[in-house]
């Protein structure tokens, strides 16, 4: 970055080594873009949560098992994978936009890596709540698996946003 006499900063242009300077995006523009990304990530997250809960409850309803313990963790994992697939497609196309210079294989692998780490947080915390925390405040035991799933979602939300924004969909040069 260079400081110019007019008080504005610029960064070297990504051109072919010409050293041409282009103005840095205004702070307001970056804040606006971040605000929209957070909003879009939230919308995608709500849709992912709907997919997650729908698949989880469909599995529990159709089998009559899986409200706690190992089967809950298995069903929650299946639901999570469905939500991750939806998340990748929507975040790639709408929230962060794909990075044209990055291979889709690398991008998808990085997304899956962050998502698997998020899965550990999500499924682990939701399994703990479903298995060891008993419904309270008059909450129905039938609703408890969904409450536990929402707890897992809340714990993994921030982790996933940071990983996707600053690693998976970061707009920088890739070979």
TORVEXGU-833709 format. One record per residue (C-alpha): x, y, z. Coordinates in Angstrom, 2 decimals, padded with zeros to 5 digits. Example, Ala and Ser with C-alpha at 12.3 -4.5 7.8 and 13.67 -1.06 7.14 Angstrom:
BEGIN
+---------+---------+---------+
:       u :       v :       w :
+---------+---------+---------+
:  012.30 : -004.50 :  007.80 :
:  013.67 : -001.06 :  007.14 :
+---------+---------+---------+
This chain:
BEGIN
+---------+---------+---------+
:       u :       v :       w :
+---------+---------+---------+
:  000.00 :  000.00 :  000.00 :
:  001.14 :  003.52 : -000.72 :
: -000.03 :  006.74 :  000.88 :
: -000.70 :  009.52 : -001.65 :
: -000.67 :  013.29 : -001.02 :
: -004.48 :  013.37 : -001.26 :
: -004.78 :  011.13 :  001.84 :
: -005.94 :  008.11 : -000.15 :
: -004.15 :  004.79 : -000.20 :
: -003.69 :  002.51 : -003.14 :
: -002.41 : -000.97 : -003.64 :
: -000.37 : -002.40 : -006.49 :
: -002.49 : -003.48 : -009.41 :
: -002.61 : -007.22 : -010.04 :
: -001.49 : -006.52 : -013.61 :
:  001.44 : -008.32 : -015.20 :
:  004.23 : -006.74 : -013.13 :
:  003.63 : -003.20 : -014.38 :
:  003.47 : -001.70 : -010.90 :
:  000.38 :  000.31 : -011.82 :
: -001.50 :  001.52 : -008.75 :
: -005.27 :  001.21 : -008.37 :
: -007.28 :  002.84 : -005.60 :
: -008.07 :  000.69 : -002.57 :
: -011.81 :  000.08 : -002.16 :
: -013.35 :  002.59 :  000.24 :
: -013.89 :  001.35 :  003.79 :
: -017.65 :  001.91 :  003.44 :
: -017.71 : -000.34 :  000.37 :
: -015.90 : -003.15 :  002.21 :
: -018.24 : -002.83 :  005.20 :
: -021.26 : -002.89 :  002.89 :
: -019.96 : -006.00 :  001.11 :
: -019.24 : -007.73 :  004.43 :
: -022.71 : -006.82 :  005.71 :
: -024.31 : -008.37 :  002.61 :
: -022.13 : -011.46 :  002.90 :
: -023.15 : -011.93 :  006.53 :
: -026.81 : -011.42 :  005.57 :
: -026.58 : -013.88 :  002.68 :
: -024.69 : -016.38 :  004.85 :
: -027.52 : -016.08 :  007.36 :
: -030.16 : -016.73 :  004.70 :
: -028.22 : -019.75 :  003.42 :
: -027.80 : -020.88 :  007.03 :
: -031.55 : -020.71 :  007.64 :
: -032.16 : -022.80 :  004.51 :
: -029.44 : -025.25 :  005.58 :
: -031.08 : -025.51 :  009.00 :
: -034.42 : -026.31 :  007.35 :
: -032.72 : -029.03 :  005.26 :
: -030.88 : -030.34 :  008.34 :
: -033.99 : -030.49 :  010.54 :
: -036.21 : -031.86 :  007.78 :
: -033.84 : -034.75 :  007.01 :
: -033.18 : -035.45 :  010.72 :
: -036.87 : -035.51 :  011.61 :
: -037.79 : -037.51 :  008.51 :
: -035.27 : -040.19 :  009.50 :
: -036.51 : -040.23 :  013.12 :
: -040.16 : -040.29 :  012.03 :
: -039.77 : -043.02 :  009.40 :
: -037.69 : -045.32 :  011.61 :
: -039.17 : -044.57 :  015.01 :
: -035.62 : -044.46 :  016.45 :
: -032.76 : -042.02 :  016.76 :
: -033.96 : -039.50 :  019.32 :
: -030.79 : -040.04 :  021.41 :
: -027.49 : -041.91 :  021.42 :
: -025.66 : -043.47 :  018.50 :
: -028.61 : -043.50 :  016.06 :
: -029.16 : -039.79 :  016.73 :
: -025.52 : -039.12 :  015.80 :
: -025.88 : -041.23 :  012.62 :
: -029.11 : -039.48 :  011.56 :
: -027.68 : -036.08 :  012.43 :
: -024.63 : -036.84 :  010.29 :
: -026.81 : -037.76 :  007.27 :
: -028.82 : -034.57 :  007.78 :
: -025.64 : -032.55 :  008.14 :
: -024.20 : -033.90 :  004.86 :
: -027.40 : -032.91 :  003.01 :
: -027.20 : -029.42 :  004.51 :
: -023.48 : -029.10 :  003.61 :
: -024.16 : -029.94 : -000.02 :
: -026.87 : -027.26 : -000.10 :
: -024.49 : -024.87 :  001.69 :
: -021.67 : -025.34 : -000.80 :
: -023.88 : -024.78 : -003.82 :
: -025.57 : -021.68 : -002.39 :
: -022.48 : -020.10 : -000.81 :
: -020.43 : -020.67 : -003.94 :
: -023.04 : -019.14 : -006.22 :
: -024.52 : -016.41 : -004.03 :
: -022.83 : -015.56 : -000.72 :
: -019.13 : -015.46 : -001.53 :
: -018.99 : -016.25 : -005.26 :
: -016.48 : -018.75 : -006.50 :
: -012.89 : -017.76 : -007.15 :
: -012.34 : -018.03 : -010.92 :
: -008.60 : -018.73 : -010.60 :
: -009.13 : -021.58 : -008.09 :
: -009.89 : -025.05 : -009.32 :
: -013.31 : -026.29 : -008.30 :
: -011.68 : -029.43 : -006.91 :
: -009.46 : -027.39 : -004.56 :
: -012.34 : -025.12 : -003.58 :
: -014.64 : -028.08 : -002.93 :
: -011.94 : -029.87 : -000.92 :
: -011.34 : -026.81 :  001.23 :
: -015.08 : -026.34 :  001.73 :
: -015.43 : -029.97 :  002.80 :
: -012.46 : -029.66 :  005.19 :
: -013.98 : -026.63 :  006.94 :
: -017.38 : -028.33 :  006.91 :
: -016.00 : -031.51 :  008.50 :
: -014.43 : -029.47 :  011.28 :
: -017.78 : -027.66 :  011.60 :
: -019.48 : -031.07 :  011.68 :
: -017.38 : -032.09 :  014.69 :
: -018.55 : -028.97 :  016.51 :
: -022.15 : -029.26 :  015.25 :
: -022.80 : -032.96 :  015.77 :
: -020.70 : -033.18 :  018.92 :
: -022.50 : -030.36 :  020.70 :
: -025.96 : -031.40 :  019.47 :
: -025.31 : -035.05 :  020.43 :
: -024.23 : -033.94 :  023.90 :
: -027.40 : -031.87 :  024.38 :
: -029.68 : -034.61 :  022.96 :
: -028.07 : -037.33 :  025.10 :
: -027.08 : -035.66 :  028.38 :
: -029.21 : -032.54 :  028.79 :
: -032.83 : -033.26 :  029.59 :
: -035.69 : -031.11 :  028.28 :
: -036.43 : -028.22 :  030.60 :
: -038.77 : -025.23 :  030.82 :
: -041.69 : -027.38 :  029.69 :
: -040.07 : -028.31 :  026.36 :
: -041.44 : -031.49 :  024.83 :
: -039.13 : -034.52 :  024.73 :
: -040.30 : -035.01 :  021.12 :
: -038.98 : -031.55 :  020.22 :
: -035.70 : -032.06 :  022.09 :
: -033.74 : -033.58 :  019.13 :
: -034.55 : -030.47 :  017.09 :
: -033.57 : -028.18 :  019.98 :
: -030.29 : -030.09 :  020.27 :
: -029.72 : -029.72 :  016.51 :
: -030.24 : -025.95 :  016.77 :
: -027.66 : -025.79 :  019.57 :
: -025.15 : -027.55 :  017.30 :
: -025.95 : -025.15 :  014.47 :
: -025.36 : -022.14 :  016.71 :
: -021.99 : -023.44 :  017.87 :
: -020.69 : -024.09 :  014.34 :
: -022.04 : -020.95 :  012.63 :
: -019.19 : -018.51 :  013.30 :
: -016.48 : -021.08 :  012.68 :
: -017.89 : -021.92 :  009.25 :
: -018.30 : -018.28 :  008.16 :
: -014.70 : -017.43 :  008.98 :
: -013.35 : -020.56 :  007.28 :
: -015.41 : -020.09 :  004.13 :
: -014.78 : -016.36 :  003.79 :
: -011.07 : -016.21 :  004.56 :
: -009.90 : -019.53 :  003.15 :
: -012.32 : -021.30 :  000.81 :
: -013.69 : -018.30 : -001.09 :
: -010.83 : -015.86 : -000.44 :
: -010.18 : -013.88 : -003.61 :
: -006.43 : -014.11 : -004.05 :
: -004.19 : -015.69 : -006.64 :
: -004.26 : -019.48 : -006.91 :
: -002.12 : -021.68 : -009.13 :
+---------+---------+---------+
